[in-house]
Amino acid sequence: MKSPLFWGMVYLFMAFSFVFFAIQQKGRTGEWDLFTIALVAIAAYDFMIALRYFRMKPKTEDK
């Protein structure tokens, strides 16, 4: 099993990717449509998971 730091970095990369795609979609359409809002929501969820993994890291190093 990979470390929590690894999974935190994976989810952080995915979150930044979804933010990038949301910015690109907003630039193409010129407005906030349902797809853009969904991309931002997925990015927020990925940021939350990444932060949870980063907070888990110090607990696993103590063991």
C-alpha positions as CSV (number, residue, x, y, z in Angstrom):
1,M,0.0,0.0,0.0
2,K,1.3,3.4,-0.9
3,S,1.8,6.1,1.8
4,P,-0.8,8.8,2.5
5,L,1.6,11.4,1.1
6,F,1.5,9.6,-2.3
7,W,-2.3,9.5,-2.3
8,G,-2.5,13.1,-1.2
9,M,-0.3,14.2,-4.1
10,V,-2.4,12.1,-6.5
11,Y,-5.6,13.7,-5.4
12,L,-4.0,17.1,-5.4
13,F,-2.9,16.7,-9.0
14,M,-6.4,15.5,-9.9
15,A,-8.0,18.5,-8.2
16,F,-5.7,20.9,-10.1
17,S,-6.5,19.1,-13.3
18,F,-10.2,19.5,-12.8
19,V,-9.8,23.2,-12.0
20,F,-7.8,23.6,-15.2
21,F,-10.5,21.9,-17.2
22,A,-13.2,24.0,-15.6
23,I,-11.3,27.2,-16.5
24,Q,-10.9,25.9,-20.1
25,Q,-14.6,25.1,-20.2
26,K,-15.6,28.6,-18.9
27,G,-13.3,30.2,-21.5
28,R,-15.0,28.2,-24.3
29,T,-18.6,28.8,-23.3
30,G,-18.2,32.2,-21.7
31,E,-20.6,31.3,-18.9
32,W,-21.0,29.0,-15.9
33,D,-22.9,26.0,-17.2
34,L,-23.7,22.8,-15.5
35,F,-20.6,21.0,-16.7
36,T,-18.3,23.8,-15.4
37,I,-20.0,23.7,-12.0
38,A,-19.7,19.9,-11.9
39,L,-15.9,20.1,-12.7
40,V,-15.4,22.7,-9.9
41,A,-17.4,20.5,-7.5
42,I,-15.3,17.4,-8.3
43,A,-12.2,19.5,-7.8
44,A,-13.4,20.7,-4.4
45,Y,-14.1,17.1,-3.4
46,D,-10.6,16.1,-4.5
47,F,-9.0,18.9,-2.5
48,M,-10.9,17.8,0.5
49,I,-9.6,14.2,0.1
50,A,-6.1,15.4,-0.5
51,L,-6.1,17.4,2.7
52,R,-7.5,14.4,4.6
53,Y,-4.6,12.3,3.4
54,F,-2.0,15.0,4.2
55,R,-3.4,15.2,7.8
56,M,-3.2,11.4,8.1
57,K,0.5,11.4,7.2
58,P,1.9,12.5,10.7
59,K,-0.3,10.0,12.4
60,T,1.1,7.1,10.4
61,E,4.8,8.2,10.9
62,D,4.4,7.9,14.7
63,K,3.6,4.2,14.4
